[in-house]
Amino acid sequence: MKILNVPDFVRHAKTIVRQAIPIDRQKDFGKSSLQRILANRILESSITIKNFNANYTHMLNIRNIIFGGSYMLLMLIHFCASAQTASLTPSLENVIPPAPNAAALNKFGNMPIGQSTGIPSVSVPIYAWAGKNFGKQINISLNYHLGGIKVDETASNVGLGWALNAGGVVSRTVRGVYDELPGDGFLYKQMPVNNNEGNNYGLIANNERTFYRMNAGLVDTQNDIFNYSFNGQSGRFVLGKNGDILFLEQTKIKVEKFTDIINGKPLFSKFIITDEYGYKYVFEDYELSVRVNGSGWNSSYTSSWYLSKIYNPTNNDSIDFSYDNVSFRNEYGVSATDAIPLYNDGVGFPASMGGGSSVDVFGKRLRKITFPDGNAADFYYQSAMRQDLYGDYLLQKVKMSKGDASFGYLLSHDYSLAGRATLLSVIPIGGASEIQDKPYTFEYFNGAVLPPKFSVQQDHWGYYNFNQGSFIPKEYLIAPNGQYGNFREFQGGNRDTDPTRVKAGSMVKMSYPTGGSTVFDMEANRAKDNWLEQNETVTTTLPPYSYQNTTISVSSDNYPSGTQTFLFQGENSTSTNFDITINPLGGSCSSGCSITFEIYNASNGLISTQQINFTDPSPDPYHITKSFSLSGLVKNQTYTIKAYTANLSGYNDYAQINWRETNAGGTSTITLTHVQEFVGGLRAKKVSDFTDNSTQLAQVKEYEYLNEDGTSSGALGFKPVYSYMVKYEYEEDPEIFHEPSYQGNFNYNYIIRTSSSINDIAYANGSPVTYKRVVEKTTSNGNSIGKTVRNFTSFQDYAPIVQDIFPSVPTEYASWSYGLLKKEEIYNASNQLLKKTENTYAFGVDDYYNQAGRVENFRSISIAPVKFMWVDTALTIPHIVPTADPHYFLMSSFTPFAGRAELTESVTTDFHPGQADLVTTTSNTYDQSEFYLKESKIVNSKNEERKTVIEYTKDRAISGPNAAVFSVMYSRNMIKNIVGERQFLNNDQIIYQRKDFADWGGNVYAPSIIYSQRLSETEEARIRFLNYDSHGTGVSVKQEGGAPMCYIWGYGGDYLVAKVSNADYAAVLAVLGGTQAVEDFRNDKNPSDAAVETIGNTLRANLPSAQVESFTYNTLLGMTSHTDMKGLKNSYEYDVFGRLRYVKDQNQNIVKSNIYHYKN
């Protein structure tokens, strides 16, 4: 591991990339090229052309709302890529993302919510289970992502924009062929090192060449990307050859993969992830995906693996997840690719390709979670199939139960969001009869309605906009035969972001059972970027002619039935050609029907009359065109056209008028301008909390995303490139055994235009924009209570690395470096600075590329065809046909980029008027191989230094007492267990505490003694752990020199049933019937109160010198009784919703009563 200062690690990434490029292509790396010019000079729709010579402008055409927290711990980058069918683009496009429910989980796992994006976190908590001895908490919630709804987004079985957070999933994005395809998958296939090897120089059949087979989808070119999300952890990894694995966001979790025969072939069937504390997460309920219209060995693969079990480090206790099977078809967006010859030489043929793709998913839906104490969470689904995804069913109810106790939530849906599943409310229910409480309700933006999925009305990021053209955007590019200097116009659609339509389908209000609510005023993202504010000034030769057109309404009404004007801008003393086209089939014609057009000058003088008879000859029966010329029209004069009919009734149509004006010639300065004010996705403008039916405003938070100079603090990580130039060639010799050859990718003769950007779309922390500075202003009850100014790391600080090579390769992102808090300033209502925090980070880059052999384990390639077979002998000369069989390919190599961020220093300054500032500096040091915090040093304003040095399992596994035990613990991935801690004051040790661990048998590795050393005194044993049960739960402990304390556990092992002081464990076991009897009682998940009370009574009766406390529980609701050492018993009762209702004393008198009601 190498730690680099900022921004050294970004420059360092280029070195990694260079090392992955074949030697024969390194000479091209980093050079300027036309591809870079294209990326920098794309000018899309809404182009304004200003002709300065002519001096005219012509338009060419309350508590669940959290900003500070994050749902997952890692800050990740999400890559979006549309599945494309075109075979001309580099081989990065053959990407199949996971199915909707797995994708919904990943959406939250890969998009932590933070203040750097302005995206609020919205959730409905369902249930939280915490196992005291199991050592983990499991949360169930419904989470909503407020960053915007995309046009092609498929709703999960909770609803559009929602995800069920329960359990976890490992899913993969397949790039090309799935990795484990025997022989030809990435894990087994050695990638070619250069073009010669991949094109297989030698006399072999074309369809046997390596690149040809890769292009046909028979051989893999790139490793798949695996995403994991479970119990607060999320991230990505890729698998390499020779059993290697690389975590893209560095972590020390352990991943094991398993292969089984599925559908008659070996596929990944299970993953086991072991966290840094030795807990095992088993993912073995897999989802199978089958490509529709796919064929052959590689058309089906396992795509997601859902969490099945969580084992504690002893492997003796588990949380179990059960699933139902469900099948549906997942459709992906439509794509388009145009190959356009740059020259009209008769050699190059144009080509258009495109289409969509579908995958049949044989998936899973969560049915039940069973906890170690017997508590269960059951998930029920609607009996009727959902309307927007055939084969799937919406989640209807989540119910928690144990014995007779139960509570849960009902979900209410409709399809009001453009026919997509819409979550309307979540209703708490309680008891066997499912009594309903006040609901959570949700309202969504109704100012724009989402278009159908796969509509062309999408901006660059896939959000709803006003595009009426094609998926491929209109562009002005530097290309041969340009109409505007070096720039050439290519027609297409408008992919700009619409600030209103981008909000379609997103939440605007959440109301709570308490009667309060939160209202979200969201707005489109903005950013400061040259790509968003494009200006290009060119000098061009004016064309000899310009072509104009207009229409005029024609009906059989009174004269004139239609009037139209036009401004003539041609030169004086020239002849102007006109064409007028009418429809002769409208209305009812008696005989001799005609339409007459009169042209008047600015003085209302008639200068021409043109009559079109319905009987005039025409090759098109639906249209009749009359051509004529007018001389002497005056430049910059307005002319009027009037139209009327003869012998027609009921006629109502338009006539088309086209004319050609003569220009003066010469040159003109033209400015091509394209300004995009908005960026796709949403950010919060204002969030308002109401306490009472949306009438009492409790608190308002308003957000500004501006630098101190007033410019936008937003930065883009993604600048779309839709076009690139390439040199295509043809292979004239039809002989199949032909030596492949290619002259080189220069002297471009084609431009390739695509509907999806060639570069990756990067989402940092859930947004395509990262904000460097965010101001949060807060008012309460109408009064300002101050503001907080935060500065974050952003794309502006550490720009993604886009390589200037063809074929293109994925953009390199330091995903862990975005959205980190750099500075926070807190001001009061008088704008006085109260507190300032400044953070410094170090960024680690995984140096696997320096380890012999590992680069090849992960090196992927991108290929693109550049030469095509020509076999049509009917034409006199050969032609380039981009849809023909490819004969030669170019390749580029790339490797993954992996690393992490570490908070190395935090300086906090507290300001007090009239007093000295209080400055506290915290410095952190990390273990560079294990990634955990090793040392933390705090220095205050008095220059006093407190330092803490932490010891972990690895530190004690090398040497010292019980090193063998610690070594085994380390091998079981129990690497973050803290086993020692030293505290220093001004470099003098003041205390040292350490834990010795022992092997207690049955996979139980747990503390045996805690030692303590004060100052320079001799180390002393302070606490001794005397016994553990087979599940690793402590059952007997004592302070050194003191009496033992024993514990009896029940209800599956996580609930203390009895605490016995002043008795050894052997005596306790003897009284209760021995080890097996206690073990059986511990494992009984649903004992009766009488059985539990018998434990306490037996201990009191048989151990008279001991002090005994005992407890009973309803594990779903809480403690139901507590009997103290004196034998006095308090009992606790709950209502049907699991809330404490009564506390009663030993005589059943009510000591405390709670009544729950909601205002109004």
N, C-alpha and C positions, 0 to 999 in steps of 0.2 A: 504494500500500500504506500502510495506517495501522497503527501499532503502538499497542496499548492496554494499559494496566495492568489487572491482575486486581482486581476482577471487572468492570471497565468494559466489556470486550468483550462480556460477556453482555448487559448493558443496551443496548449498541450494537446488538446483533442485533435487538432489538425495533424499532429505528428502520428497519433494513433491511426488516423485515416490513411495517411501516406504509407505507413508500414503495411497496410492491408491492400495496397494497390500493386498490381503486377509491375515488375521492373520495366517491362516494355511500354508501360503507360505512364510512369511517374513523370516523365518529361512534360506531360500535359497538365499535371496537377498544379492548380494555383494560378495558371496563366489567364490573361484576359481572353475572352472569347465572345462570339456573338450571342451565345446562350446567356452569358451574364448581362449583356446589353439588353436582351429581351426581358430578363427578370427586372431590370432597373427601369425599363422604359415602356412597359405595358401601359397602354391607355385604352380604357374600356368605354362603355356606353356613356351617353350624355356628353359627347364631345362638343365643346364650343370652339368653332373656328373663327378667328378674328382676322379679317382682311384689312390691314391698316391702310393699304393703298386706296382701297375702295371705301374705307371708313364705314363698314357695316358689319353687323354680327348676324350669323345665320346658325340656327340650332340644327345640327344634324339629327338630330333625333331629340309577553309577559312571561312567559318563561320558556316557552317552547321555541321562541325566536331568538337565535343565538348568532351574533356576529363574531364574537371573539373566539369561540371554541371551534373545534374541528371534529367531525364525525369519525374520521380515521386519522391515524397518527402520521402517516407519511404524506409528503407533498409530492404529487405525481404528475406526470404528463400523460394526457390521453391523446392518442393518435386516431384520426378518422380517415378512412379511405373507402371510396365507393367501389363496389365490385364491378369490374368492367369486363366487357367481352372483347374489346378491341385487342388485336394481337400486335399492333405496331408500337404501342407504348412500352417503356421498360417494364420488366417483369415484376415490378412492385405492385401491380394492380390486382393480382389474383389473390385477393384478401377476403376471407370469410370471417366476419366477427361472430361472437356468440349469440345465442337465441335471446329473446326479449327479457325473460326473467333473470337469466344470468347476467345479461347486459345491464339490467336495472341495478343489480347488486354491484356490478363493477363501476357503474356510474358514480356511486357514492364511495366505493372503495378507492377509485382512482381520482376522485375529485373532492378532496377535503375542502371544507368551506372555511374561508378566511376573510379577514377584513381587506386584504389586498385585492380582492375581486369585487367586493360590493354585493356578494350573493348571500342573502340570509339563509340560515339553516332552519328548516321547518320540520317538526316531527311530532308524532302522536305517540307517547309512551304507552306500551301495552303491558309489559311485565318485565320485572327484573328478578332473576334468581341468583342468590349469592350463597355459595357453599363455604362455610367457615373452614372446614378441614379439606374440602375438595380444592379450595384455593383459587377459584375462578368465579367471576360474575358473568352471567349471560343475560343480555338485554334483548328484548323483543320490542320493536317499534315500527311504525310506518313513517318513512322519511320522504320528503318532497324536495326536489331540486328546483330552485327558483331562478335558474340561469337562462330560462327560455325553452320553448318547445320547438323542435325541428319538424319540418314538413314531413319527412320520412320516418319520424319516430313512431315506434309501435308501443302501445301501452302495455305495461306489465299487468299481471292479474290482480293488482291492487287498483290501478288506474293510471291515466296518462300523467307522466312526470313523477309517479310514486314508485317506491320500492319497499318490499317487506324485508326488514332487517331482522333476520332470525337464522342463526346458523352461519353458513358460509359457503363459498364456492371457489373452485379452481376452474378457470375457463381459458380457452386459448383462441387466439386469432390465427387462423391457418394462413400462411403465406406460401402460395404455390401448392405443393403437395404436403400432406401431413408428415411430420418428422419421422415417425416410426415405420413408414412404408418399407417393407423388407427390401434391402438391396438398393433401392432408389430414393428413399427418404433421406432427409438431411443428416440424420444420425449415422447413416451408413455410406452415403455417397461422397466421395472426395471431390471437391469443387475444382474445375479447371483453373490453372494458374494464369492463363493468357488466352488470347483469341485463337491462336493456332491450335492449342490443345482442345478447346471447346468445339471448334469447327472441324476437328478431326482431319487434318491434312492426310490425305491418302485416298486410295481408290476404294471407297466404300459407298454403299447406297446412301442417298441423301437422308432418308428417314431413319438411318441408324446412327447418324452423327449426334453427339452429346447435346449440343445446343438445340438441334432440331427436336429431340425428344423432350428437352426441358420446355421448349416453347409449346409443345403439344400437351403439356401437363402430365407427362409420364415420369419425369424425373424432377426431384425437388431442387430448388436453387437457394432457398433461404430458410433459416430456422423460424419456427412458430414462436409467437410471443404468448407467454402464459401469465395470466393475472390471478392473484389470489386475494381473497377478502374473507376474514374470519375474526370475530371476537376482538375488534379494535386494531387489527393489523391488516395491512394491505400493501401490495407492491407487485412487481413484475419480475419474471425471470425467463431466461432462454436456456434450452438444453444444447449441449455441445457433444461432439464426438468423444468417444472413449470414456463415457460416463460423466463427462464434465457438466457443470452447471454454473451459470453466471446470474447473479441478482443485479438487476439494473439499478435498483436503489439498495445500496449495500446493507446487508443484514446478516445475522449469524443464525438464523433459523436453518433447519436441516430439512431437505426435501428428498424423499425417496419415491421413485416411480416404479409401477408394476405393470406388466404386460400380460394379457390373457387372450385366448382365442375368442373373438366376438364376430359374429356373422361370417365365420369361417376363415378369419385372418387375425394375425396378432395386432392388437391395438392396446393403447394405454387404458387400463381398467381401474387403476387406483393410484392415489397419491397419499403419502403419509408425511405430514409436516410436523416437525418437532420444534417447539419454541425454545427460547434460551433458558427456560426453567425446567425443561424436560417433559412438558405436557405434549401429548401426541394428538394430532388432529387427523382423523382418517377420512379421506374423501373417496368413497367407493360406489356411491350411487351415481352412475355416469349417464350422460345424455348422448345419444347417437344422432349424428347429422348425416343426411344423404343428399347429395347435390342432385336437384331435379334436372333431368335430361343428361345427367352424367352417366358415364358407363365405365366399365372396367374395374380393375382391382382397387383403384384409389378414389372411388366416388363416395364412399362412406367412411366415417371416422368418428371417434369419440371426441366431443367438443367441450363438454363441461362435466365436472365431477363435484357433486354436492357433499357437504359435510355430513358424515354418517355417525361418527363417534368422537368424543373427546375423552381421552384417558388421562388420569392423573399420573404423576411420575412413577407410582408403583405398578401401574397397569391393572390395579384391582378394582377401581371405581371408574364409572364412565357416565357421560351424558349421551343419550341415544337419540338419533334423528331418523324418522321414518318418512317414506315418500310414496306417492301414488305415481303411476305412469300416466303420461298425457302425450298426445301426438298432435302436431299442427305444422303448418307450412309457413316458413319465414321468408318473406320477400325482401329483396334489396333493390336499391335505387337504379334507375335507368341511367345509362352512360352513353356518350357519343364521342366518336373520334373521326376527324376529317383529315385526309391526306391531300394536300393541295400542291400541284406543281407550281414552282416559282416562275417558270418560263413557258411560253406557248411554242415549244419546239416540236410538238407532235410526238415526243418520246414518252413523256410522263402522263399516265392516266390518273385522274382524280379518283379518290375512293372515300366512301363513308361507311363507318361501322358503328355498331352500338347495340343496345338492348339491355335487358335486366337479367337477374339471376334469382333463383329460389332454392331454398334448402328445406327438406322435410326433416322435422325435428322429432325424435322419439325421446321425449324429455321427462322431467320429474317435477312434481309439485309437493311441497312440504305438507305432510299429513299430521305428524305428531313429534313433540319433543318430550322425552321422559328423563326426569332428573334423578339423581341418586337417592333423594328422599321420597320418591314416589310421586311427587308433584308432576303434573303433565300439562302441556299446552297442546290443544287440538286445533287443527285448522280445517274449516269446513268451506266447501265451494258451492256455488250455485248449481242447481240441477240442470238448468238450461244453458246450452252452449252460448258463449259470448258472441256478439254480432260482428265484432271487428277482427276476430282472429279465429278462423274455423278450426275446431278441434280443442280449443282451450276454454277454460271456465274461470269466472271471476271469484276471488276470495270473498266469502260471505260472512264468515264469523271466525273469531279466535276466542277459544274458551280455555281457561285455566281451571283445573279441578284436582281435588284430592278427597277421596271419600265422599261425604255428603256436601262438602263445600265446593262452590264454584263461582266464578265471575268471568267476565270477558267483554267482548266488543262486537257489535254488529256493524257491518259496512253496507252503505247504501250507494248504489250506482245508477247512472243513466248514460246516455250516449250523446249528451248535449254538446260536447266539444267536437264538432264536425264528424259525428258518427263514431268517435273513439271512446273507449271505456273511460268514464269520468267519475271520480270519487266525490260524492256529495256530502256524506256525513259519516262519522264514526260514533256509535251509540254505546255507552257503557251499559252492561247488563249484569244482573246478579241473581244468585240462587237458582234452584232447580226450575222455577217457572220463568226465569230470565226476565225479571223486572227491569224495565228500562229507566235509565237516568237521563239527565240532560245531555245532548250530544255535542261533539265537535262538528262544526259545519264549515264548508269551504265554498268560496265564490271565485270565479275565474273571469278573466278579461273578456268583455263582449264587444269591444270596439272594432274587432276584426275577427273573421272566421277563417280557421285554417282551411287551405285548399285540400283536395284529395292527395293522398300519398303519391309521391313520384311526380307531382306537378312541377312544371318548369319554373314556377313562381318561388324561387329560392335564391337567397343571397349567397355570397361566397362560402358562408359557414353552414348553409342548409336551413336557415330560418326564412319564414314567409316574407316575400317582397312583391313587387309590382311587375316582375318580368313577364312580358308577353311574347318574347322571342324564343330563341333556342336555349338549351343548356350551355352551349358554348358562347361565351360573352363576346360582344363586339369589341374589337381592339384595333389600335393603330400601332403597327410594329415596324421596326427597321427591317426592310426586306426589299429585294429587287422589284423594279417596276412600281415604285411608290408614287402615289398621286400627290403627296405633300413632301417634297424634298426626298429624304431617305425613308420617310414613313409611308407605309402602305395600309390601306383600309381593308379590314376583314369584318364582314357583317356578322352579327350575332345578337344575343340577348343582353339584358341588363341585370347584373348580379349585385348591384348596390344594395345596401341595407336600408329598409324602410323603417323609420323610427316608430311608426304605429303598428304596422303589421307584425313586426318582430315580437310584439307582446301577445300575439294570438295564442290562446290556450293556457296562458300562465295564470297563476293564482294572484288574486288581488286582496283577498280577505280570509282570515281564519277566525272563527268564533269559538269560544271555550264554554264548557259546561257551567262555569261560574257566571256567565253573562257577559264577561269581557270579550274583547276582540283585538285583533291586530290587523291594520290595513297597510298594504304594501303599495307604495307608489314607485313602480319600477320604470326604468328608462333604458334606451339602447346604449350600448357601450360606445365610448369615443376613445380615440388615441391620437397621438402625435407621431406621424410617420411620413416620410417623403412619398411613399407609395400611395398614401391617401390624398396627397396634395400634389398632383403631377402637373407640370408645366413644361412644354417643349416648344421652343421657337425655331422655325425652319424657314428658309428662303426657297421658294419653288417657282417653276415656270408655269404660268397660267395656261390652261388648256384653251384651244381655239374656240371651243363652244362650251356652253353650259346648257343643261336640259332642265326644263321646268314643267310643272304640271299643276292642274287644279281640277275641280269638279263643279258642275252646275246642276241645280235641281230643275227637272223638266216635268211638267204635268199638263193635263188638258184643261187647266183653269184659264181664266181670262189673261189677256196679254198684259205685261210679260209674265209668264208662269215661273220664270226663274231669272235671277240676276247674280252676277259674280264679277269681282274686280281683280286685276292683277297689276303688279308693278313691273314695268319693263326695265331691265338693267343691262340689255345688250347695247352695243355701240350704235351711234347714229349712222345714217346713210348705209344701212345694211339690210339684207333680205332675211326675213324670219319665217321659218317653216312651221306650219301648224298641222296637227292631226286632231280631229274631233270624232269620237266614237260614241255611238248610241246603241240601245237595245231595241230592235224592231218588233219584239214579240209582246210587249206590254200593251194593255188597254184593248179597246175594241175599235177596229178600223173599218169604216164604211167603204171608202175607196180613195185612192190618191193621197194616202196619208204621208205626212212629212213633219220634220222638225226644222225650224229655221233659227239660225243664230245670227245676231247683229252685234257688231263690234263698234264701240264709240270711243272717241278720244277724250282727253281731259276737258275739252270745251263742249262736250256732248254732241260732237259732230259724228254722223254715221260714216265710218270708213270702209266697212265691209259687211256683206250679207252672204251667208252660206246656208244653203238648204240641202238637207239630206232626206231623200225619198226612201220610204220603206221598201221600195222595189229596186233600189240600186244594187248592183251585183256585189257579192261579198263571199269569200271562201268560207267564212264562219257564219252559219245561219243565226247565231245568237248576237252577233255584233256587225255593225256597218260603220266603216271609217271613211271620212273624207279628208283629203290632204289639200292644203293650199298654202300660198306664201303671201306675206305682206311686206311691203317696202316702206321705208321712211318712218318707222316707229321711232319715237323720241326717248332717249335714255332718261331714266328716273321719272317717267310720266306714268300716271295711273290710267288704265283703260278699263272699260266696262263692257261685259258681254251680257246680252239679253237673249232669252230663248222663249219660243212659243210653238204650239203645235197646230196642225191643220187636219180636219176630218177625223180626229181621235176623241174618244171618250174613255174615262176611267184610267187614263194613263198617269203613272206616277213613278218616276225613276230618276237616275242621275246620268249625265253625260260626262265623259272623261275628255279633258282638253290637254294636249301635250304640245310643247313648242321648244324650238332650239334657238338660243340667243347666241350671237357672235360676240366673242370677247375681244379685248384690245390686244391681248398677248402681253409679253414681258414677264417680269417677275413680281412676286408678292411675298411679304413677310406674314407668316401664319403662325399663330400660337395655338397649339393643341393643349387643351386644359381638361383635366378630369379631377374634380374635388369630391371626395367621399367624406361626408361629415360624420357618418355613423359606422359602427362595427357591429357584427352580429352578436346576439346574446344580450342579456339584461344585467343591470346593476341597480342597486337601491338608490333612489333619489331621496325618499322619505319613508320612514316606518313609524306608524302612529299606533299607540296602545290606548285602548279605551277600557274603562272599568265597568260600564253599565250600558248594555244595549247600544253601543256605538254612539252614545250621546255625551258621556263624561270623558273628556280627553285627559288621560293621566300623564302620558309622556310622549314626546316626539323626538325622533333622531333624524337629523338631516345630514346629507353627505355631499361633500364636494371632492372632486377628483382632479385637482389642479396643482400645478407647481406654484411656487411663490411668485413667478412672473405672470401668472394668470393663464398659462397655456395648459393643455391637457397633460396630466401625468401618466396617461395610459400609454403602453407600448405594445406593439404587435410582435408576436413570435412567428406569425405566418403571413407571408406575402405571396399570394397565389401566382403561379406561372402556368398559363394554360397552353402555351405554344412554344415550340422549339423547332429549329431547322436541322436538316439532316441531308446527307448525300446518299441517295438511293441509286442502285445499279440493277441491271438485269443480267441474267445468265441465259445467253442465247442458245447454247448447245443443249439440246434436250437429252443428251446422253446421261443416264442416271449416275454412272460411275465417273463423276467429273471432279477434278481437283478444285476445291473451293478457293476463291481469291476475291480480294476487295482492294480498290485503289486507295481508299482512305477517306475519312470523314472530313472533307474540306470541299470547297466549291459547292456549297449547298444547292440542291435543286428541288427540295420539297420543304414545305412547312407543315408540321403536324399540330393540329389543334384539338384539344380535348375538353370535355365538360367538367373534369375533375382536375384540380391543380396537380402539377407534377410533384410539387413539394408537399410534405406532410402538413396536415392541419394540426397545430399544437394547441392543446388546452392545458394551461397551467392552473392548478387548483380550481378547475371547473369552468374556466373562462378563456376565450381566445385573447383576452387583454389582461395584462398585469399592470397594476397601478403603483407608481412609485411613491405617490404622496396622497393620503386620504385624510380629509378633515371631517370629524364627526361632531356635530353641534347638537346639544341636548337641551330641551326645555321640559319643564314639569309644571303642570297646572298653569301653563301660559308664561312661566318665568324661566329665563335662561339660567341654567346651572353650570354652564361652561362648555368647553370644547376639548377635544383630544385630537392632536395632529400626529399622524403616524407615517413613517417612511418605510418602504419595503424594498427588498431586492426585486428586480423586474427584468423583463426581456431587454429593457433599455441598458441595463448594466451588463448583462451577459447574453449577448445575442446568439441565437442558434446558428450553427455552422452549416451553411449550404455549400456543398462541394460543386465546383465548376467543372463537372465531367459529364460525359455521355457514354452509356446510358446513365440516367440519374440514379442516385442512391438516397436512402432515407436521411433526412436532416438530423444532425447530431444536437441533442438537447441535454443540458445539464439539469435534468428535471428536478433535482433536489435543491436547486439554487434559487428558485423563484418563490416569491411571497413570504420571505423571511423578514421578520420585524427588525429594521435597522435602528430606528429611533422612534421614541414615543414621547410627546410633550403633553402634559395635562394642564389646562388653564381653568381658572375659576370664572364666574360670571363677569368679573371686572377685567377679564383678559390678562390677569396676572399669572405668570408661569409658576405652577406649584411643584411640579416634579418632571424630571427628564430622565429617560433611560436610553442608553446608546449601546447597541450590540455589535459585536464583531464575530465573523464566522471564518472558519477554514473549510476548504472544500477538498475532499479526498477523491482521487481518480483511481479506479481499480487498475493496477499495473499488470494485469494478466498478460498483456501483450509483450512484456519483458520476460515471460517465462517460456522456455523452449517448448514448442509444440502447441501451446494453448491458443495461439492466434488461429492456427488452422482448425482447431476444434470449433471455433465460432465464426470463421470467415464465411460470409454469404456472397452471392453475386446477383447482379441485375443484368439481364440481357435484352437486346432489342434487335430485330431483323433489319438489315440494310441492303440486302440483295435478294432478288426474287426470280424464280424460274420463268422463262418465256418459251411457251410451247405452241402458240397459235401461229401457224404458218400461212394463214389466209391473208394476213396483212403484209404489205411489202417491206416494212421495216420493223425491227423489234420494238417493243414498248416495255416500260416499267409499269407493272400492275401490282400495287401494294397489297392486294388481296390474294395474289398468287402464292404458290408454295415458296416459303422462304428458303434461301440457299446459303446465306452467310449472315452471321450475327456479330455484334460487338458486345463486350462484357465490361462491367465495372465491379470491383470487389469492395466490400465494406464489412466492418465489424461493429459489434454493439459498444455503446458507451455507458459506463457504469461508475457510480461513485456515491458520495454522501456529503452531508453538511454537518459541521460541528460548531456549536456555540462556544467560542473560545474566550470571549470576554464580554462582560456586561457592566456598564458604568451607570449607576443611579445617582442622581443629584436631587436632593430635596431643598426647596427654596423657602426661607422664612424671612419676611421683611424685618430688617433691623438686626438680623443675626447672620452668622457665617453660614455659607452653604454646607450642607452635609453630603459628602460624596462617599459612595461605597462602590468599590471595584471588585467584581468577582471574576476570577480567572480559572478556566477549566482546562484540564489536560486529559486526553483520551488514550486508551490502548489502541495502537494502530493496527492490530490484527484482530482484536475481539470487539472493538468499537464502543466499549462501555467507558463511562467516566471513571478515571483513575484518581484524579486529584482535583480538589476545588479549593481555591485560595480567596479569602475575602479580606480586603484592606479598607479600613474606614478612614474618616477624615483626620483622625488622630495618628494615622499611620500605624495603627495596630493591625497585625496580621493574624488571622485565624486560618489554619489550613487543615483540610481533611484528606487523608490518603486512604483509599478503599482497596481491600483485598478481595479477590474473587477465587473461584474454584481453581482456575489455571495456576494462579500464583502459589497455591499450596500443593498442587499436584506434582511439582518439580522436585521438591525436597521438604524435609521436616516431618513432624508427627502426622501419622495417618496419610502420608502422601499417596499410598496405593488406593485408599478410599476416594480421595479427591480425584485421582486419575480416572477411576471408573465413573465418577459423577461427570467429569468433563467429557468422557467418551459417550455418555448418554445425553449430551448437549445441555447439561445443567451448568451453564457457563456464567449465568448472571446471578447466581446465588452469592450474596455477600457473606464472606466468612471472616472478615476482620476489618477494623476501622481504627485508624490512628488520628488523633486530633492534636494540633500544635497551636501554641500561642507564641508568636514572634520566634518561630523556629524551635521552641522548647516543647517537647512532647508533654501534654498534660494528662492524656488518658489513651490507653490502648485496650481495645476489646477484640477478642477473637472467639470463633466457634470451632470446636473440634467436631467432626462428623464421624459417624461409625456406620458400618454395614450391619443392620439389624436383622438381615435375612428377608427373603421374599421381596427383593427389589426395593427395600426400604433403606434409603440413605438419608440420615437425619442427624441433627445435632446431638451430641452426647454430653459435652461440657461447654459452658461459656466461661472464658477467662477474662480477667480484667486487671489492668496495670495502671496505677495512678502515678504520675510523675516518673521518678526513677525507682519507685518501690518495686519489690519483687512481685512478679505475676502471680495472681491468685485465682483459684477456681471459685466462681460465684454461684453458678446454677448447674445442677446435674439433671440430665434427662435420664430417667431410670427405665422406662418401658414405652414401647410403641406397639400398637396392634398391627395386624398384617396389612393394613391399608395406609400405614405411615402416619397415623394419628397418635399424638402423644397421650398416654394414659397415666403416666406417673412422673412427677418432677419434684425437685426439692431445692431450696436454697442450701448452699454449702453450710453444713452444721445445723440445719433446721429440720423440721418434720416434713415428711413427704406429703404431697398433694396428689390425690388420685381423681381420675375423671371417668365417668361412664357415659358413653355416647349411644345414641339411638336414632331411630327414624332413618336408617340408612347411613348413619355415621357423621352427620353434620350438625347434630343438635345435642347440646349438653343436657343430659338427663339427671346426673347427680355429680356433685362435687364433694369429695370426702377429704377432710383435713385431719392430719395426725393419724394416719393409718397407712400401712404399706400395701402395695398392690397385691401381694400374695394373699394377704388377709381378706382383701376385698373380693378377689376371685373366689376364695374358699367360701365366703358367705353367700355369694351369688351362684354357686354351683359349678365353678370352674371356667377355664378358658373358653371351651366350646359353647357353654351356655351364654356367656357374655358376648361372644362373637355372633351367636344366633340372634340374641336380642338386638345387637347393633344393626344387623342386616335386615331386621323386620322393619319395613318402610311404613307400615300402618298399624302400629300396636294400639291396643285399647288404652284409654286413660287409666283403667284399673291396673293393667299390666305395668305401665310406667310408674304409677304410684307405688306399686308393690316393691319396685327396686329401691326407692327411697325409704320406705317403711322397713324393709328388710335390713338395710344398712344401719338405720337408726337403732333397730332392736338388737342387732348382733354386734355392733361396734360402739359400745356405750362411751368409750373415751374419745371417739371421733366426732367431729362436727360435720353435719351433712346438710347440704342444700339440694333440693330437687325441683325439677321442672317438667311440665307437660306442654305439648304444642299441638296446634293444627298447623302443619308445616306450610300450608298454602296461605294462611292468614297471619299466624304469629304465635307467640307464647299464649297458652291458655291458663296456666297456673304457675305459681312460684311459692314453694314452701321453704321458709327460712330455717336457720339452724335451731330456732326455738320451736319449730313445728307449726308456726303460724302460716296460713295459706291465703294468698291473694289470687283471685281468678279474674280472667279477662274474656269479654265477649265481644263479638264483631257483628256488623250488619252484613247484608247480603252482598255488598260491594267490597267487602274485605276491610272496612274501616272500623277502628276501635269504637265500640259503643258504650260498654260499661266496664268499670273496675270495681270488683266486690271484695270485701274482706272475708276472714275465715268464717264469719256468721252469715255470709251471703248478703250482707248489707251493701248497698250501692255507695261506694266511696267517691266515684267520679262518673259523670254521664256526659257523653258527647252527642250533640244533635247537629246534623249537617243539613244546611239549606242554602239555596242560591238566591241571591238578591233578585227581586222581581220574578 
